[in-house]
Amino acid sequence: MNTELREFLRSRRARVTPEEVGLPNLPGTRRVPGLRREEVAHLAGVSVDYYVRLERGKNVNVSESVLDALARALLLNETERTYLYTVAKPARRTRPMPPQRIRPGLRLALESMSDIPVMLLGRRMDVLATNLLARALYKDFDAAPPHERNIARYMFLDPAAREVYVDWADGARNAVAGLQFYAGQHPHDPELAKLVGELSVRDADFRRWWADHDVFRHGHGTKRLHHPVVGELTLYYESLIPRDDPDMMIAMHTAEPGSPSEQGLRLLASWAASAKGSDVDAEQSVDGVSEVRGS
């Protein structure tokens, strides 16, 4: 039983109105939201029985031409179309996925970008590495326990995230949809099942939005953040995929040149560097006292 395909087709069918695809919608004749199964089958050029088996998640050998026709009938965008192809033919993993390794050169590259916040995300939106400015902007993921180094956990379980994100609901829904997209690629990931289970139990918003089966692939855009030190920032974000690991993503944040947000990032960088210097001085002082006491 392909539950991902079943739930995705049902949710997309419910969101398409007859008017959007040129079908009549007579008052009082429709008992379901969106399209009927037979209407989707007609629009896609397949038999009703075949489509019903697909939507029930039955193991049907579906062709690319049928998937294309379904994508057109359900008005899927490019990300949704990619997700449909993935869940219709799920990869079967026979052994656990190996842990993701961060090359020393990649880690050094992140740290060398001192003027912009940069994060390296992995499977399930796990935070694998951050630079100093990203830690100052969001939180020090590197200092958090390993199981808490995850963007979705941060968005839903850390109260500070609701203060940092000006448009928290939009960002949180994108995080859920990003996890949903990942689930289509790795349906048998046990760590994903744990994460989704925990967030579903602990947060009603996550539980409701996960049931919507929206999919989102982080690429680029803008976000508004509010930092307690430098105030509100409007930042661009760009996502880059390392060639040797498509399950990693480098997320970079930039600001419009000459804007208040650029000035805010500069101030934040200075503040973070000062805070780091103070921590180093404090550690050295403690070490010095220890040496004196031990001499």
Secondary structure, DSSP 8 states (H G I E B T S, - for coil): --HHHHHHHHHHHHH--GGGGT----TT---SSS--HHHHHHHHTS-HHHHHHHHTT------HHHHHHHHHHTT--HHHHHHHHHHHS-----S--------HHHHHHHHH--SS-EEEE-GGGBEEEE-HHHHHHS--GGGS-GGG-BHHHHHHH-HHHHHHBTTHHHHHHHHHHHHHHHHHH-TT-HHHHHHHHHHHHH-HHHHHHHHHT------EEEEEEEETTTEEEEEEEEEE--TT-TT-EEEEEE--TTSHHHHHHHHHHHHHHHHHHHHHHHHHHHHHHHHHHH-
